[in-house]
Amino acid sequence: MDLPFEVIEALAKLKRMDIMIHVSAMELQRNWARYSQSEASPLDTFAPGWRQSVNLQQGDEAARISFIDYWVRRLGALGFNEQPRFRLVRGPRNIPLYWLVLVAKHRIASRFWAKAVGLSSPQGSFSDF
């Protein structure tokens, strides 16, 4: 949650740009209640404007999913033509640790992604909180 969205916006201005982003599943799960209730939090830097799009009255898991969906929509608005690719990395005892997220402007990056993570076809969404 430490990556300011403005960094992604600046990189997105480049004609040919693919970005690999580390998103901490543990941090989002562990700190969601505190982050979402505080007036200013890392969530505001990571996905500016999220508070207007995420219903905090729903359960925490649904709110976290809505938050990531909002972030993905923001990425799409920057001109990344390919659907972001999420790869959940798990630790000992199958605990979700983080996602590696590929945002790309060209489908060739998605093909490389699929080969790198050993998938027969690219994955396009995230799951498993």
Residue frames as a rotation matrix with the C-alpha (Angstrom) as fourth column:
MET 1
0.563 0.826 0.000 0.00
0.826 -0.563 0.000 0.00
0.000 0.000 -1.000 0.00
ASP 2
0.149 -0.615 -0.775 3.08
0.433 -0.664 0.610 2.24
-0.889 -0.426 0.168 -0.11
LEU 3
-0.667 -0.412 0.621 3.01
0.720 -0.141 0.679 2.87
-0.192 0.900 0.391 -3.86
PRO 4
-0.359 0.547 -0.756 1.49
-0.118 -0.830 -0.545 6.29
-0.926 -0.106 0.363 -4.58
PHE 5
0.385 0.609 0.694 -0.97
0.639 0.367 -0.676 6.13
-0.666 0.703 -0.248 -7.46
GLU 6
0.817 -0.102 -0.567 0.67
-0.354 -0.866 -0.353 9.23
-0.455 0.489 -0.744 -8.92
VAL 7
-0.321 -0.942 0.098 3.77
-0.542 0.267 0.797 7.12
-0.777 0.203 -0.596 -9.66
ILE 8
-0.329 0.298 0.896 1.65
0.608 0.793 -0.041 4.73
-0.723 0.531 -0.442 -11.73
GLU 9
0.753 0.646 -0.127 0.02
0.360 -0.566 -0.742 7.73
-0.551 0.513 -0.658 -13.45
ALA 10
0.369 -0.705 -0.606 3.43
-0.682 -0.648 0.338 9.13
-0.631 0.289 -0.720 -14.37
LEU 11
-0.627 -0.632 0.455 4.64
-0.202 0.696 0.689 5.79
-0.752 0.340 -0.565 -15.76
ALA 12
0.043 0.757 0.652 1.39
0.639 0.481 -0.600 5.30
-0.768 0.442 -0.464 -17.68
LYS 13
0.651 0.178 -0.738 2.17
-0.286 -0.843 -0.456 8.41
-0.703 0.508 -0.497 -19.73
LEU 14
-0.469 -0.866 -0.175 4.99
-0.591 0.160 0.791 6.53
-0.657 0.474 -0.587 -21.42
LYS 15
0.018 0.511 -0.860 4.02
-0.989 0.135 0.060 4.97
0.147 0.849 0.507 -24.74
ARG 16
0.254 -0.018 -0.967 5.33
-0.154 0.986 -0.059 1.50
0.955 0.164 0.247 -23.96
MET 17
-0.539 -0.394 0.744 5.02
-0.761 -0.148 -0.631 0.66
0.359 -0.907 -0.220 -20.32
ASP 18
0.365 0.542 -0.757 4.27
0.077 0.793 0.605 -2.52
0.928 -0.279 0.247 -18.43
ILE 19
-0.234 -0.380 0.895 4.39
-0.815 -0.425 -0.394 -2.46
0.530 -0.821 -0.210 -14.63
MET 20
-0.082 0.155 -0.984 4.72
0.428 0.898 0.106 -5.22
0.900 -0.413 -0.140 -12.05
ILE 21
-0.115 0.163 0.980 3.18
-0.698 -0.715 0.037 -4.14
0.707 -0.679 0.196 -8.75
HIS 22
-0.719 -0.129 -0.683 3.49
0.389 0.739 -0.550 -5.85
0.576 -0.661 -0.481 -5.36
VAL 23
-0.059 0.768 0.638 0.23
-0.641 -0.519 0.566 -5.59
0.766 -0.375 0.523 -3.38
SER 24
-0.921 -0.387 0.053 0.36
-0.267 0.526 -0.808 -6.92
0.285 -0.758 -0.587 0.16
ALA 25
-0.056 0.917 -0.395 -2.65
0.007 0.396 0.918 -9.14
0.998 0.048 -0.028 0.83
MET 26
-0.168 -0.087 -0.982 -1.59
0.909 0.372 -0.189 -9.50
0.382 -0.924 0.017 4.46
GLU 27
-0.946 -0.222 -0.237 -1.36
0.300 -0.877 -0.375 -5.75
-0.125 -0.426 0.896 5.01
LEU 28
-0.640 0.761 0.100 -4.73
-0.457 -0.482 0.747 -5.14
0.617 0.433 0.657 3.39
GLN 29
0.129 0.712 -0.691 -6.41
0.265 0.646 0.716 -7.85
0.955 -0.276 -0.105 5.44
ARG 30
-0.247 -0.334 -0.910 -4.65
0.931 0.179 -0.318 -7.10
0.269 -0.925 0.267 8.72
ASN 31
-0.820 -0.242 -0.519 -5.01
0.428 -0.861 -0.275 -3.32
-0.381 -0.447 0.809 8.60
TRP 32
-0.551 0.638 0.538 -8.27
0.556 -0.200 0.806 -2.87
0.622 0.743 -0.245 6.69
ALA 33
0.408 0.797 -0.446 -10.36
0.874 -0.200 0.444 -1.81
0.264 -0.571 -0.777 9.71
ARG 34
0.100 -0.459 -0.883 -7.80
0.637 -0.652 0.411 0.73
-0.764 -0.604 0.227 10.89
TYR 35
-0.858 -0.492 0.146 -6.98
0.403 -0.471 0.785 2.06
-0.317 0.732 0.602 7.41
SER 36
-0.469 0.735 0.490 -10.59
0.639 -0.101 0.763 2.36
0.610 0.670 -0.422 6.29
GLN 37
0.509 0.711 -0.485 -11.68
0.843 -0.300 0.445 4.17
0.171 -0.636 -0.752 9.46
SER 38
-0.148 -0.627 -0.765 -8.83
0.663 -0.637 0.394 6.66
-0.734 -0.449 0.509 9.66
GLU 39
0.659 0.469 -0.588 -9.18
0.009 -0.786 -0.618 9.99
-0.752 0.402 -0.522 7.92
ALA 40
0.506 -0.587 -0.632 -5.91
-0.846 -0.196 -0.495 9.58
0.166 0.786 -0.596 6.03
SER 41
0.493 -0.329 0.806 -4.31
-0.210 0.853 0.477 6.21
-0.844 -0.404 0.352 5.40
PRO 42
-0.631 -0.775 0.036 -2.04
-0.215 0.219 0.952 4.42
-0.745 0.593 -0.305 2.92
LEU 43
-0.196 0.647 0.737 -5.22
0.807 0.533 -0.254 3.42
-0.557 0.545 -0.626 1.06
ASP 44
0.721 0.500 -0.481 -5.78
0.230 -0.826 -0.515 7.07
-0.654 0.261 -0.710 0.11
THR 45
0.005 -0.820 -0.573 -2.33
-0.688 -0.419 0.593 7.26
-0.726 0.391 -0.566 -1.49
PHE 46
-0.739 -0.313 0.597 -2.61
0.060 0.852 0.520 3.86
-0.671 0.420 -0.611 -3.17
ALA 47
-0.531 0.657 0.536 -6.09
0.818 0.232 0.526 4.48
0.221 0.718 -0.660 -4.66
PRO 48
-0.950 0.140 -0.280 -7.12
-0.020 -0.920 -0.392 8.15
-0.313 -0.366 0.876 -4.36
GLY 49
-0.520 0.829 -0.206 -10.88
-0.826 -0.427 0.368 8.65
0.217 0.361 0.907 -4.32
TRP 50
-0.776 0.170 -0.608 -11.69
0.090 0.983 0.159 5.13
0.625 0.068 -0.778 -3.15
ARG 51
-0.889 0.410 -0.205 -13.88
0.223 -0.005 -0.975 6.36
-0.401 -0.912 -0.087 -0.29
GLN 52
-0.383 0.773 -0.507 -16.48
-0.785 -0.561 -0.263 7.65
-0.488 0.297 0.821 -2.74
SER 53
-0.124 0.274 -0.954 -16.71
-0.839 0.485 0.249 4.24
0.530 0.831 0.170 -4.44
VAL 54
-0.641 -0.180 -0.746 -16.46
0.131 0.932 -0.338 1.71
0.756 -0.314 -0.574 -1.61
ASN 55
0.393 0.844 0.364 -19.39
-0.449 -0.169 0.877 1.04
0.802 -0.508 0.313 0.70
LEU 56
-0.673 -0.725 0.144 -17.88
-0.437 0.233 -0.869 0.58
0.596 -0.648 -0.474 4.16
GLN 57
-0.046 0.744 0.667 -21.22
-0.980 0.097 -0.176 -0.68
-0.196 -0.662 0.724 5.50
GLN 58
0.711 0.211 -0.670 -20.70
-0.430 0.885 -0.178 -4.01
0.556 0.415 0.720 3.75
GLY 59
0.921 -0.388 0.020 -18.51
0.239 0.607 0.758 -6.65
-0.306 -0.694 0.652 5.38
ASP 60
0.326 -0.890 -0.318 -14.75
-0.433 -0.439 0.787 -6.19
-0.840 -0.119 -0.529 5.47
GLU 61
-0.388 -0.501 0.774 -14.05
0.413 0.656 0.631 -8.82
-0.824 0.565 -0.047 2.80
ALA 62
0.359 0.606 0.710 -16.58
0.921 -0.107 -0.375 -7.31
-0.151 0.788 -0.596 0.38
ALA 63
0.926 -0.053 -0.374 -15.21
-0.032 -0.997 0.064 -3.82
-0.377 -0.047 -0.925 1.08
ARG 64
-0.035 -0.999 0.008 -11.63
-0.219 0.016 0.976 -4.97
-0.975 0.032 -0.220 0.39
ILE 65
-0.288 0.007 0.958 -12.75
0.803 0.547 0.237 -6.53
-0.522 0.837 -0.163 -2.88
SER 66
0.754 0.614 0.234 -14.57
0.651 -0.648 -0.396 -3.31
-0.092 0.451 -0.888 -3.81
PHE 67
0.614 -0.616 -0.494 -11.43
-0.253 -0.746 0.616 -1.35
-0.748 -0.253 -0.614 -2.97
ILE 68
-0.438 -0.812 0.385 -9.26
0.113 0.376 0.920 -3.48
-0.892 0.446 -0.073 -5.28
ASP 69
0.059 0.543 0.838 -11.94
0.960 0.199 -0.196 -3.34
-0.274 0.816 -0.509 -7.99
TYR 70
0.917 0.244 -0.315 -11.88
0.202 -0.966 -0.159 0.46
-0.343 0.083 -0.936 -7.75
TRP 71
0.150 -0.957 -0.248 -8.07
-0.333 -0.285 0.899 0.45
-0.931 -0.052 -0.362 -8.03
VAL 72
-0.444 -0.260 0.857 -8.25
0.590 0.636 0.498 -1.79
-0.674 0.727 -0.129 -11.11
ARG 73
0.563 0.704 0.434 -10.77
0.812 -0.372 -0.450 0.59
-0.155 0.606 -0.781 -12.74
ARG 74
0.767 -0.361 -0.531 -8.39
-0.220 -0.924 0.312 3.47
-0.603 -0.123 -0.788 -12.06
LEU 75
-0.310 -0.906 0.287 -5.58
-0.017 0.307 0.952 1.50
-0.951 0.290 -0.110 -13.74
GLY 76
-0.115 0.359 0.926 -7.79
0.904 0.425 -0.052 0.87
-0.412 0.831 -0.373 -16.78
ALA 77
0.861 0.494 -0.123 -8.52
0.426 -0.831 -0.359 4.58
-0.280 0.256 -0.925 -17.10
LEU 78
0.330 -0.831 -0.448 -4.78
-0.309 -0.544 0.780 5.21
-0.892 -0.119 -0.436 -17.48
GLY 79
0.453 -0.097 -0.886 -4.61
-0.891 -0.084 -0.446 3.43
-0.031 0.992 -0.125 -20.83
PHE 80
-0.701 -0.581 0.413 -3.41
-0.562 0.807 0.182 0.00
-0.439 -0.105 -0.892 -19.80
ASN 81
-0.206 0.655 -0.727 -5.18
-0.930 0.101 0.354 -1.99
0.305 0.749 0.588 -22.50
GLU 82
-0.405 -0.014 -0.914 -4.73
-0.001 1.000 -0.015 -5.40
0.914 -0.006 -0.405 -20.96
GLN 83
0.752 0.649 0.117 -6.75
-0.205 0.062 0.977 -6.54
0.627 -0.758 0.180 -17.96
PRO 84
0.004 -0.782 0.624 -4.46
-0.975 -0.141 -0.171 -6.54
0.222 -0.607 -0.763 -14.89
ARG 85
0.319 -0.022 -0.948 -3.10
-0.074 0.996 -0.048 -10.00
0.945 0.085 0.316 -14.09
PHE 86
0.348 -0.120 0.930 -3.00
-0.926 -0.195 0.322 -11.05
0.143 -0.973 -0.179 -10.45
ARG 87
0.119 -0.335 -0.935 -0.91
0.024 0.942 -0.335 -13.86
0.993 0.017 0.120 -9.04
LEU 88
0.766 0.215 0.605 -1.45
-0.580 -0.173 0.796 -14.63
0.276 -0.961 -0.008 -5.37
VAL 89
-0.238 -0.874 -0.423 1.68
-0.219 0.472 -0.854 -15.74
0.946 -0.111 -0.304 -3.52
ARG 90
0.824 0.558 0.100 1.06
-0.278 0.244 0.929 -17.82
0.494 -0.793 0.356 -0.42
GLY 91
-0.168 -0.884 0.436 3.34
-0.886 -0.059 -0.459 -18.52
0.432 -0.463 -0.774 2.49
PRO 92
-0.953 -0.211 -0.218 3.62
-0.084 0.874 -0.478 -21.36
0.292 -0.437 -0.851 4.97
ARG 93
-0.667 0.745 0.016 0.34
0.422 0.395 -0.816 -22.99
-0.614 -0.537 -0.578 5.85
ASN 94
-0.376 0.503 0.778 -1.16
0.907 0.027 0.421 -21.58
0.191 0.864 -0.466 2.63
ILE 95
0.171 0.396 -0.902 -1.51
0.630 -0.748 -0.209 -18.06
-0.758 -0.532 -0.377 4.08
PRO 96
0.615 0.076 0.785 -2.06
0.726 -0.442 -0.527 -15.37
0.307 0.894 -0.327 1.41
LEU 97
-0.091 -0.755 -0.650 0.93
0.825 -0.422 0.375 -13.02
-0.557 -0.502 0.662 1.51
TYR 98
-0.263 -0.049 -0.964 0.80
-0.284 -0.951 0.125 -10.77
-0.922 0.306 0.236 -1.54
TRP 99
0.739 0.416 0.530 -0.28
0.441 0.295 -0.847 -10.42
-0.509 0.860 0.034 -5.14
LEU 100
-0.667 -0.727 -0.162 2.03
0.244 -0.419 0.874 -9.72
-0.704 0.544 0.457 -8.00
VAL 101
0.477 0.878 -0.031 0.01
0.375 -0.235 -0.897 -7.58
-0.795 0.417 -0.441 -10.37
LEU 102
-0.686 -0.624 0.375 0.93
0.595 -0.184 0.782 -7.00
-0.419 0.759 0.497 -13.99
VAL 103
0.519 0.745 -0.418 -0.56
0.193 -0.579 -0.792 -3.96
-0.833 0.331 -0.445 -15.71
ALA 104
-0.524 -0.733 0.433 0.30
0.497 0.149 0.855 -3.79
-0.692 0.663 0.286 -19.38
LYS 105
-0.064 0.434 -0.899 -0.39
-0.578 -0.750 -0.321 -1.80
-0.814 0.499 0.299 -22.49
HIS 106
-0.108 -0.037 -0.993 0.20
-0.953 0.289 0.092 -4.70
0.284 0.957 -0.067 -24.89
ARG 107
0.809 0.580 0.100 -0.97
-0.586 0.777 0.230 -8.31
0.055 -0.244 0.968 -24.90
ILE 108
0.317 -0.758 -0.570 2.57
-0.084 0.576 -0.813 -9.65
0.945 0.305 0.119 -25.37
ALA 109
-0.533 -0.481 0.696 3.26
-0.700 -0.210 -0.682 -8.80
0.474 -0.851 -0.225 -21.73
SER 110
0.307 0.735 0.604 0.32
-0.917 0.398 -0.018 -11.02
-0.253 -0.549 0.797 -20.73
ARG 111
0.826 -0.074 -0.558 1.81
-0.229 0.862 -0.453 -13.86
0.515 0.502 0.695 -22.76
PHE 112
-0.252 -0.968 -0.019 5.17
-0.228 0.078 -0.970 -13.47
0.941 -0.240 -0.241 -21.02
TRP 113
-0.298 0.256 0.920 3.32
-0.949 -0.186 -0.256 -13.32
0.105 -0.949 0.298 -17.70
ALA 114
0.741 0.671 0.027 1.52
-0.672 0.739 0.048 -16.59
0.012 -0.054 0.998 -18.40
LYS 115
0.538 -0.614 -0.577 4.78
0.050 0.707 -0.706 -18.35
0.841 0.351 0.411 -19.24
ALA 116
-0.408 -0.773 0.487 6.60
-0.428 -0.309 -0.849 -16.89
0.807 -0.554 -0.205 -16.25
VAL 117
-0.334 0.342 0.878 4.02
-0.927 0.046 -0.371 -18.07
-0.168 -0.939 0.301 -13.73
GLY 118
-0.976 -0.192 0.101 3.46
-0.173 0.969 0.174 -21.41
-0.131 0.153 -0.979 -15.48
LEU 119
-0.150 0.985 0.082 -0.15
-0.221 0.047 -0.974 -20.90
-0.964 -0.164 0.211 -16.51
SER 120
-0.450 0.066 0.891 -1.74
0.784 0.506 0.359 -22.27
-0.427 0.860 -0.280 -19.65
SER 121
0.062 0.450 0.891 -3.69
0.696 -0.659 0.284 -19.01
0.715 0.603 -0.354 -20.01
PRO 122
-0.799 -0.434 0.416 -3.33
0.070 -0.754 -0.653 -15.62
0.597 -0.493 0.633 -18.31
GLN 123
-0.171 0.735 -0.657 -5.40
0.985 0.145 -0.094 -14.95
0.027 -0.663 -0.748 -15.20
GLY 124
-0.446 0.022 0.895 -7.24
0.402 -0.888 0.222 -11.66
0.800 0.458 0.388 -15.11
SER 125
0.452 0.633 0.629 -8.72
-0.324 -0.540 0.777 -11.20
0.831 -0.555 -0.039 -11.67
PHE 126
-0.702 -0.677 0.223 -7.78
-0.448 0.176 -0.876 -11.56
0.554 -0.715 -0.427 -8.05
SER 127
0.516 0.831 -0.206 -9.32
-0.283 0.392 0.875 -13.69
0.808 -0.394 0.438 -5.35
ASP 128
0.350 -0.315 -0.882 -8.57
0.665 0.747 -0.003 -15.40
0.659 -0.586 0.471 -2.05
PHE 129
0.276 -0.245 0.929 -8.46
-0.600 -0.799 -0.033 -12.93
0.751 -0.549 -0.368 0.78
